[in-house]
Structures are given as C-alpha cells and as structure tokens.
Amino acid sequence: MWEYEDAIAYLKNLTKFGINLGLERIKALLAAIGNPEQHLKVIHIGGTNGKGSTCALLSSVLQQAGYSVGMFVSPHLHDYRERISINGELISQADVAEGIKKLKPALDKIVAAGVEHPTEFEVSTALALNYFAARQPDFVLLEVGLGGEIDSTNVVTPLVAVITSVAFDHMDYLGNTLAEIAAVKAGIIKQGIPVVAAVDDPEAFEVIRKKAETKAARLIRIGQHVRYQKVAPNMMDYLGLSLSLKGLEVSLFGDHQLDNASKALAVCEILREEYAVDIPEKAIREGLKKAYWPGRLELISTAPKILLDGAHNVQGMQSLAKALTDYASSF
C-alpha cells in the first residue's frame, strides 16, 4: 500500500533523470491514463517572472466570482502539496499517494514500450492534470515549469495563454538573447487562442507578435491594449479592453504586482468577452484585495522586521529593490 512518504520518495528518486525537456514522454504518459488534460478548461501561464503572482491574483478574482479554481505551480516553498491545489486547498497526502499509485503502472507500461522514463516534473504534471480531471474545477491555472515550447505543461489547448515577462534566466536551456528566450516562451501560443503578453523589449515582443500572427492568435499587450496607472501604494486605475476601473487595491506589495494584476484582469476580460464568463466588478475588486501569495515580499515578523522574497534573477531583484525603496513604510 502506498503512503504519502512513499510517493514523495518515489518523486524525489525521479530527480535522477534531471531536466529533460521535450513532449514525447509526457504525451505518452497522459495517453496511457486517458488524456486528462483534454477535459479541463486551462489558462496557461508562462514567462520569466510573475507567473505565480499572476496565478494567485487571477485565482482570487475567479474564486470571488464564484468559480472553483485548480492551480498547478512550481516549485513549492515548504510542502510538495503546494504545487497542486483547488481554491487554495492543497491536495491531500492521501490523494498524492493514490495519484502516484495510479500513475506507476502507466509509467512502467510506456517505459517497457521504449519511451524514455519521464522526469519528476513530468510525473508531477501528470499527477496534477489527473487530479483536476477527476474533480473538474471550473478553471485550471497551469504554470509553465521552464521555458514553454517543450515544457511538459505544453500539452494543453488553453482558453487563454499568458506570457508574463521575458528576461534573462535559465540561459543554458533557453538561449543567450531575449529574442531567443522569447521564442521558447512563445511556444505556448496555440492556433486561434488569445494570448496576453507583458514584454517590454522590442525584439522579444516582435518574436511573440510574429508567433501570434502565425497562429492567428489574438494578442493583447500590456501597456498597449491594456494599461494601468499607479495612483497610490498598492492601488491602481485600470483601463482595459472594455473595462475601466479606478482605485483597485492589490494585496501584494510592489509596483510589479500592479503589473501582474493587470495581466490577471486582461485574462478576465478575455474570459468575459470570448467565453461569456461572468466576472462582476465586485469580484475583481475583492479578488485583488484578498489575493495571497507567500514568499513574495511576505512580512513574516514585525519585531524585528523580516521579509521573504524569492527574487532569483536580475529582473526579479530589480523589482525587489524598487519595492523595498517605494514601500518601506508599509512594512
């Protein structure tokens, strides 16, 4: 009988396969368990920085609108189960154990058939998709693990794709220029599927624009089609595709979180316009105000003041430094 500790030990053992990008293994695994990804309404969120925060803000708004929201993110901070949740409730230890138990025969089958063994992240992706398919939340927010084009999450046909940013990170896998990195991240753009992009670098944006054009995908650019203005600490006015909202309070600290909130609202507008999803203004206001995302300028002690933040690349550290200066009195 599988216990939670057995399942975690099994997943940790799979790290021996390292980072091995490509879609052959995950496609084979998902086919062996009935392609759960085909039975979900997914919003696919990629980019260098801001993916998790955008997920958290969007999830909060959708929940305030009355929808159930599954979320798959990585990595976790304290507990593996943070990666897979519905409405903020983490997958149970029993469901992790049962999920891995059910995946194991499929894993053995495809490996026996000559498929290279899936990696830990690929198995985690399959675990999450299978878990969500069994419970059918209204929406699933699926965060890209690394890159986009050949990341294991790129097996879905989403309602909306999001590219939160393009910056230098994981260059040994993604490329040495912003244009090269953008090309990999643009791999999540699907035929005819709307895409929200927040990319400032002209060359990087041009790569994304061309990919969207090739795929006949409607492209919404933050700063062009959707704009926002900071009006006070943690507060902004939003001018979107059809929405114009003033005095939106955002619970997460930093001007970069206002930017992330604008991405979340752009997704909401697309869901409203193209899929007739009812997201009232009250849900938007309450969702942004109540969103919670640990490890992002998180104040864990006031005496002494201790902040936690996961900035791990130049763009992230620049945003952190600016927020520490601009919001010092708030902490």
C-alpha positions in Angstrom: 0.0 0.0 0.0 1.3 3.4 -1.0 1.7 6.0 1.7 2.4 9.7 1.2 6.1 9.3 2.3 6.4 6.5 -0.4 5.0 8.8 -3.1 7.4 11.6 -2.2 10.4 9.3 -2.0 9.4 8.0 -5.5 9.2 11.5 -6.9 12.5 12.5 -5.3 14.1 9.5 -6.9 12.9 10.7 -10.3 15.1 13.8 -10.0 18.0 11.5 -11.2 16.6 12.0 -14.7 17.3 15.7 -14.3 15.8 18.4 -16.5 15.0 16.7 -19.8 12.8 19.0 -22.0 10.5 17.6 -24.7 7.0 16.4 -25.0 7.3 12.8 -26.1 7.4 11.4 -22.6 4.5 13.5 -21.1 2.3 12.8 -24.1 2.9 9.1 -23.8 2.2 9.1 -20.1 -1.0 11.2 -20.5 -2.3 9.0 -23.3 -1.7 5.9 -21.0 -4.0 7.4 -18.4 -6.7 8.7 -20.7 -5.6 12.2 -21.6 -7.0 14.1 -18.6 -5.7 17.4 -20.0 -8.4 17.2 -22.7 -11.2 17.5 -20.1 -10.0 20.8 -18.4 -10.6 24.5 -19.0 -7.0 25.7 -18.7 -5.4 29.1 -18.6 -1.7 28.5 -19.4 0.7 31.0 -17.8 4.4 31.2 -18.8 7.1 33.8 -18.6 10.3 34.6 -16.7 8.9 36.3 -13.6 5.5 36.9 -12.2 3.9 33.6 -13.1 3.0 32.6 -9.6 1.8 36.0 -8.6 -0.4 36.3 -11.7 -1.9 32.9 -10.9 -2.6 33.9 -7.4 -4.3 37.2 -8.3 -6.3 35.6 -11.1 -7.3 32.7 -8.9 -8.5 35.0 -6.2 -10.7 37.0 -8.6 -12.2 33.9 -10.2 -13.0 32.5 -6.8 -14.6 35.7 -5.7 -16.8 35.4 -8.8 -18.0 32.0 -7.6 -15.8 29.7 -9.6 -13.7 26.8 -8.4 -10.1 27.1 -9.5 -7.4 24.5 -9.7 -3.8 25.6 -9.7 -0.5 23.9 -10.6 2.6 25.8 -9.8 6.3 25.1 -9.1 8.5 24.9 -7.2 7.0 24.7 -3.7 8.2 26.5 -0.6 7.6 24.2 2.3 5.4 21.3 1.2 5.2 19.4 -2.1 1.5 19.6 -2.0 1.6 23.4 -2.5 2.1 22.6 -6.2 -1.4 21.3 -6.6 -4.5 23.0 -5.1 -8.2 23.8 -5.7 -9.5 27.0 -4.3 -6.3 27.3 -2.1 -6.8 23.9 -0.5 -3.8 21.7 -1.1 -4.0 18.3 -2.5 -4.2 15.8 0.4 -1.4 13.5 1.3 -3.8 10.6 0.6 -4.5 11.9 -2.9 -0.8 12.3 -3.7 -0.2 8.7 -2.6 -3.2 7.4 -4.5 -2.3 9.5 -7.6 1.2 8.2 -7.8 0.0 4.7 -7.2 -2.3 5.0 -10.2 0.4 6.6 -12.4 3.0 3.9 -11.6 1.5 1.1 -13.9 1.2 3.7 -16.8 4.8 4.7 -16.2 6.0 1.1 -16.3 4.0 0.5 -19.4 5.4 3.3 -21.5 9.0 2.6 -20.4 8.6 -1.0 -21.3 7.3 0.1 -24.7 10.6 2.0 -25.2 9.7 5.5 -24.1 12.4 7.3 -22.1 11.5 7.5 -18.4 9.5 10.7 -17.6 11.2 13.2 -15.2 10.0 14.2 -11.8 8.3 17.4 -13.2 6.6 15.4 -15.9 5.2 13.0 -13.4 4.1 15.9 -11.2 2.4 17.5 -14.2 0.5 14.2 -15.0 -0.4 13.9 -11.3 -1.9 17.4 -11.3 -3.8 17.0 -14.5 -5.3 13.7 -13.5 -6.2 15.1 -10.1 -8.0 18.1 -11.7 -9.7 15.9 -14.3 -11.2 13.8 -11.5 -12.6 16.9 -9.6 -13.4 19.2 -12.5 -12.8 22.7 -11.2 -14.3 25.4 -13.4 -10.8 26.6 -14.4 -7.2 25.3 -14.1 -4.3 27.7 -13.9 -1.3 25.9 -15.2 2.1 27.4 -14.7 4.9 26.6 -17.1 7.8 25.0 -15.4 10.7 26.0 -17.7 10.5 27.9 -21.0 7.3 27.0 -22.7 7.6 25.3 -26.1 8.9 21.9 -24.8 7.9 22.2 -21.2 5.7 19.3 -20.0 2.7 21.6 -19.4 2.6 22.5 -23.1 0.3 19.6 -23.9 -2.9 21.6 -23.3 -5.1 23.7 -25.5 -6.0 26.5 -23.2 -8.7 29.2 -23.2 -6.0 31.8 -22.8 -2.2 31.8 -22.8 -0.2 34.4 -20.8 3.5 35.4 -21.2 4.1 37.4 -18.0 7.6 38.7 -18.9 10.8 37.8 -20.9 14.1 38.3 -19.1 17.4 36.5 -18.7 17.1 33.2 -16.8 17.9 29.6 -17.4 20.0 30.7 -20.4 21.7 27.3 -20.6 18.3 25.9 -21.7 16.5 28.9 -23.3 19.1 30.9 -25.2 21.5 33.8 -24.8 19.4 36.7 -26.1 15.9 38.0 -25.1 14.7 37.2 -28.6 15.9 33.6 -28.3 14.3 33.3 -24.9 11.0 34.8 -26.2 10.9 32.3 -29.0 10.9 29.4 -26.5 8.3 31.1 -24.3 6.1 31.9 -27.3 5.8 28.1 -27.8 2.7 28.1 -25.6 0.8 30.2 -28.2 -1.8 27.9 -29.8 -3.8 28.2 -33.0 -6.6 30.8 -32.6 -6.1 31.0 -28.8 -5.9 34.5 -27.3 -2.6 35.5 -25.7 -1.8 38.1 -23.1 1.8 39.4 -23.2 3.7 41.8 -21.0 7.0 42.2 -22.8 8.9 45.5 -23.0 12.0 44.5 -25.1 11.1 45.4 -28.7 13.0 42.4 -30.2 11.5 39.9 -27.8 8.0 41.3 -28.3 8.4 41.1 -32.1 9.1 37.4 -31.8 5.9 37.0 -29.8 3.9 39.2 -32.2 5.1 37.1 -35.2 4.3 33.8 -33.5 0.8 35.1 -32.6 0.3 36.3 -36.1 1.4 32.9 -37.5 -1.1 31.1 -35.2 -3.9 33.6 -35.9 -4.0 34.2 -32.1 -5.4 37.5 -30.8 -2.6 39.3 -29.0 -3.3 41.6 -26.0 -0.2 43.6 -25.0 0.1 45.0 -21.5 0.9 48.7 -21.9 -0.7 48.9 -25.3 -4.1 47.3 -25.5 -4.4 47.2 -21.7 -3.0 49.9 -19.4 -2.8 50.7 -15.8 -1.6 53.6 -13.6 -0.4 53.5 -10.0 -2.4 56.0 -8.0 -1.2 55.1 -4.5 0.8 52.4 -2.9 -0.8 49.1 -3.9 -3.5 50.8 -5.8 -4.1 51.4 -9.5 -6.5 52.5 -12.1 -7.1 50.0 -14.9 -8.0 50.8 -18.5 -8.6 47.6 -20.3 -10.2 46.2 -23.5 -13.7 47.2 -22.3 -13.3 47.7 -18.5 -12.3 51.0 -16.9 -11.9 50.6 -13.2 -10.5 53.1 -10.7 -8.9 52.6 -7.3 -8.2 48.9 -7.5 -6.4 47.8 -4.3 -3.8 45.0 -4.8 -2.9 43.0 -1.7 0.6 42.0 -3.0 3.4 44.6 -2.4 5.4 46.2 -5.2 4.7 48.1 -8.4 5.5 44.8 -10.3 2.4 43.3 -8.6 0.3 46.1 -10.2 1.6 44.9 -13.5 0.8 41.3 -12.6 -2.7 42.4 -11.6 -3.2 44.0 -15.0 -2.3 40.7 -16.6 -4.8 38.8 -14.5 -7.5 41.4 -15.4 -6.7 41.1 -19.1 -7.4 37.4 -18.8 -10.6 38.1 -17.0 -11.7 40.4 -19.9 -10.9 37.7 -22.4 -12.9 35.2 -20.5 -15.8 37.6 -20.3 -15.7 38.6 -24.0 -14.8 35.3 -25.7 -16.3 32.7 -23.4 -19.1 34.6 -21.7 -17.7 34.0 -18.2 -19.5 36.2 -15.7 -16.9 38.1 -13.6 -18.5 41.1 -11.9 -16.7 44.2 -10.8 -17.2 43.4 -7.2 -15.3 40.1 -7.7 -12.4 41.9 -9.4 -12.1 44.4 -6.5 -12.4 41.8 -3.8 -10.2 39.3 -5.5 -7.3 41.7 -6.0 -7.7 42.9 -2.4 -7.7 39.4 -0.9 -5.1 37.6 -3.0 -2.3 35.8 -1.1 1.0 34.5 -2.4 3.7 33.6 0.1 7.3 34.3 -0.4 6.8 37.5 -2.4 7.7 40.4 -0.1 6.0 38.5 2.6 6.3 40.1 6.0 6.7 37.2 8.5 7.9 39.3 11.5 7.5 42.9 12.6 9.9 42.8 15.6 12.4 42.6 14.0 11.1 43.2 10.5 11.7 40.1 8.3 10.6 39.9 4.7 10.7 36.9 2.5 11.1 37.2 -1.3 12.0 34.7 -3.9 13.7 37.0 -6.4 16.3 34.8 -8.2 17.3 36.7 -11.4 18.3 40.2 -12.4 14.8 41.4 -13.3 13.3 39.9 -10.2 16.0 41.5 -8.0 15.5 44.9 -9.6 11.7 44.7 -8.9 12.5 43.7 -5.3 15.0 46.6 -4.8 12.5 49.1 -6.2 9.7 47.7 -4.0 11.8 47.9 -0.9 12.5 51.5 -1.6 9.0 52.5 -2.6 7.1 50.5 0.0 9.5 50.7 3.0 7.0 52.5 5.2 4.4 49.8 4.5 6.4 47.0 6.1 
